């Protein structure tokens, strides 16, 4: 066997092992994803928490979102819940600033403008934490291109079934792109498979579904204990790692779906 043939054999062997591992993981995840509903029934919704009507702070970090900011804020101020606020932390340099000046007059909406983008999205969220209502017990994060359902707060609150569950992750339903092309279709498919199969499978097998940046509700005390969102460009995964390292858990609720682009 020549050197080139040996090298090719090694490469092909490594590739085969890699694809075997990936295929096995996918099979296991799919197997457990089919058992998601069964796993969900093991947890009785925490209706006692919902009855207390805890104060919830919705946080929306924005950067040049003039095309979508009105839409998300209209949805957020129209929820079927009475005890909440909407905090927008804005880094924008476009027309978003002007639109938010109008929204700042709404009794539920608080707008904070940052002078720079230090810490990116995580930095914006950490700045927002400084301005929450003192009554706040839960923080619910949405990106600006989302439309939450009217009952999103109730749906997420009842999933906090014990103190170890400090965060609940909802489902991203990517259906709002009016000018969809091959790239956005591929992205939508990837996202759908992730939430419908990967997240569901991890949760059903007792694994560790990560937070995914939007449609996620977190106990405020846990955020404070974990040091906030952090300045990583992947602040959601970074927060997930810190959360799990402390022995806390994320509840994945596939039934709470928010439309997004």
C-alpha positions in Angstrom: 0.0 0.0 0.0 1.4 3.4 -1.0 1.5 6.4 1.2 -1.3 8.0 -0.7 -3.5 4.9 -0.4 -2.8 4.7 3.3 -3.7 8.3 3.8 -6.9 7.9 1.8 -7.8 4.8 3.9 -7.3 6.7 7.1 -9.4 9.6 5.9 -12.2 7.3 4.7 -12.2 5.4 8.0 -12.4 8.6 10.0 -15.3 9.9 7.8 -17.2 6.6 8.2 -16.8 6.7 12.0 -18.0 10.3 12.0 -21.1 9.6 9.9 -21.8 6.5 12.1 -21.7 8.6 15.2 -23.9 11.3 13.6 -26.4 8.7 12.3 -26.6 7.0 15.7 -27.1 10.3 17.5 -29.9 11.2 15.0 -31.6 7.8 15.5 -31.5 8.1 19.3 -32.8 11.7 19.2 -35.6 10.8 16.8 -36.5 7.7 19.0 -36.9 9.9 22.1 -38.5 12.8 20.2 -41.5 10.5 19.6 -41.8 10.1 23.3 -41.9 13.8 24.0 -45.6 14.0 24.8 -45.3 11.0 27.2 -42.4 12.8 29.0 -44.5 16.0 29.1 -47.3 14.3 31.0 -44.9 13.4 33.8 -45.0 17.1 34.8 -48.1 18.6 36.3 -48.6 22.2 35.2 -47.8 24.6 38.1 -51.2 26.3 38.3 -50.5 27.5 41.8 -47.7 29.7 40.4 -50.0 31.1 37.7 -52.7 31.9 40.3 -50.2 34.1 42.1 -49.9 36.3 38.9 -46.1 36.9 39.3 -44.7 40.0 37.7 -43.0 39.3 34.4 -40.6 41.5 32.5 -40.5 41.1 28.7 -37.1 42.1 27.3 -36.5 42.9 23.7 -33.0 43.8 22.5 -33.0 45.8 19.3 -30.5 46.8 16.7 -31.8 48.5 13.5 -35.2 46.8 13.6 -37.4 49.5 12.0 -39.2 47.0 9.8 -40.4 44.8 12.6 -40.3 46.7 15.9 -43.9 47.9 15.6 -45.2 44.4 15.0 -43.5 42.8 18.0 -44.5 45.6 20.4 -48.1 45.6 19.2 -48.2 41.9 20.1 -46.3 42.3 23.4 -48.6 45.0 24.8 -51.7 43.0 23.9 -51.1 39.8 25.9 -53.8 38.1 28.0 -52.0 38.8 31.2 -52.2 41.8 33.5 -49.0 41.9 35.6 -46.1 42.6 33.2 -43.9 45.2 31.6 -42.0 45.5 28.2 -38.4 46.6 28.4 -36.7 47.5 25.1 -33.0 47.9 25.1 -32.0 49.7 21.8 -28.6 50.1 20.1 -30.1 51.3 16.8 -28.7 53.8 14.3 -31.7 53.8 12.0 -35.4 54.7 12.2 -36.0 52.3 15.1 -35.0 55.1 17.4 -37.8 57.4 16.2 -40.4 54.6 16.4 -39.3 53.8 19.9 -39.8 57.4 21.0 -43.5 56.9 20.3 -43.7 53.6 22.0 -41.9 55.0 25.1 -45.2 56.8 25.9 -47.1 53.6 26.3 -47.7 52.7 30.0 -46.3 49.2 29.7 -43.2 50.0 27.7 -39.9 51.2 28.9 -37.2 52.1 26.4 -33.5 52.2 27.2 -31.0 53.5 24.6 -27.3 52.4 24.7 -24.5 54.6 23.4 -22.5 51.6 22.1 -23.0 47.9 21.4 -20.7 46.6 24.1 -21.4 43.0 24.9 -23.7 42.7 21.8 -27.1 41.1 22.6 -26.0 39.8 26.0 -24.7 43.2 26.9 -28.0 44.8 25.9 -30.0 42.3 28.0 -27.7 42.8 31.0 -28.2 46.6 30.7 -32.0 45.9 30.6 -31.8 43.9 33.9 -30.7 47.1 35.6 -34.0 48.8 34.7 -36.6 46.1 35.5 -39.5 46.8 37.8 -38.5 45.8 41.4 -41.5 43.5 41.4 -40.1 41.4 38.6 -39.8 37.6 39.2 -39.5 36.3 35.7 -37.7 37.6 32.6 -39.1 36.7 29.1 -36.9 37.4 26.1 -38.0 38.0 22.5 -36.0 39.0 19.5 -37.6 41.8 17.5 -38.7 39.6 14.6 -41.0 37.5 16.7 -44.8 37.6 17.3 -45.7 36.0 20.6 -49.1 34.4 21.1 -51.5 36.2 23.5 -51.2 33.5 26.2 -47.4 33.1 26.0 -46.8 34.2 29.6 -49.4 31.7 31.1 -48.1 28.9 28.9 -44.5 29.4 30.0 -45.2 30.1 33.7 -47.0 26.8 34.4 -43.9 24.9 33.2 -41.9 26.0 36.2 -42.9 22.9 38.1 -40.0 22.9 40.7 -37.2 25.1 41.8 -34.6 23.3 39.8 -36.3 24.4 36.6 -35.1 27.9 36.3 -35.8 28.5 32.5 -38.4 27.4 30.0 -37.7 27.4 26.2 -40.5 27.7 23.7 -40.7 26.9 20.0 -39.5 29.2 17.1 -42.0 28.9 14.2 -40.2 30.5 11.2 -43.1 31.4 8.9 -42.9 35.2 8.5 -40.5 35.6 5.5 -42.6 37.1 2.7 -39.7 36.9 0.2 -38.6 33.4 1.0 -35.8 32.0 -1.2 -33.7 28.8 -1.1 -31.5 30.1 1.7 -34.4 31.1 4.0 -36.2 27.8 3.2 -33.1 25.9 4.2 -32.8 27.9 7.4 -36.5 27.4 8.2 -36.1 23.6 7.7 -33.0 23.5 9.9 -34.8 25.4 12.6 -38.0 23.3 12.4 -36.0 20.0 12.7 -34.0 21.5 15.6 -37.1 22.4 17.7 -39.4 19.5 16.6 -36.8 16.7 16.8 -33.5 17.7 18.5 -34.9 19.7 21.4 -37.8 17.4 21.9 -35.6 14.4 21.9 -33.1 15.9 24.4 -35.9 16.8 26.8 -37.6 13.4 26.5 -34.4 11.5 27.2 -33.6 13.7 30.3 -30.9 15.5 28.4 -30.0 19.2 28.3 -31.9 21.3 25.8 -30.1 24.7 25.5 -31.7 28.1 25.6 -32.1 29.6 22.2 -32.2 33.3 22.5 -35.9 34.0 22.1 -39.2 32.7 23.5 -37.3 31.9 26.7 -38.4 32.7 30.2 -36.0 32.7 33.1 -36.4 33.1 36.9 -34.9 36.5 37.7 -33.1 35.3 40.9 -31.4 32.6 38.8 -30.2 35.2 36.3 -28.8 37.3 39.2 -27.1 34.2 40.7 -25.6 33.2 37.3 -24.2 36.7 36.7 -26.7 37.8 34.0 -26.6 37.0 30.3 -22.9 37.6 29.7 -21.1 39.3 26.8 -20.5 36.2 24.6 -21.8 36.5 21.0 -23.6 33.2 21.8 -25.0 34.5 25.0 -27.9 31.9 25.1 -25.6 28.9 24.9 -23.2 30.5 27.4 -26.0 31.0 29.8 -27.2 27.4 29.3 -23.8 26.1 30.2 -23.6 28.1 33.4 -27.1 27.1 34.3 -26.5 23.4 33.8 -23.2 23.6 35.6 -25.0 24.7 38.8 -27.4 21.8 38.6 -30.4 23.7 37.2 -32.6 22.6 34.4 -34.3 24.0 31.2 -37.9 22.8 30.5 -38.6 22.6 26.8 -42.2 23.4 25.9 -42.9 22.5 22.2 -46.5 23.7 22.4 -45.7 27.3 23.1 -45.0 28.6 19.6 -44.1 32.1 18.5 -44.0 33.1 14.8 -40.7 34.5 13.6 -38.7 35.3 10.4 
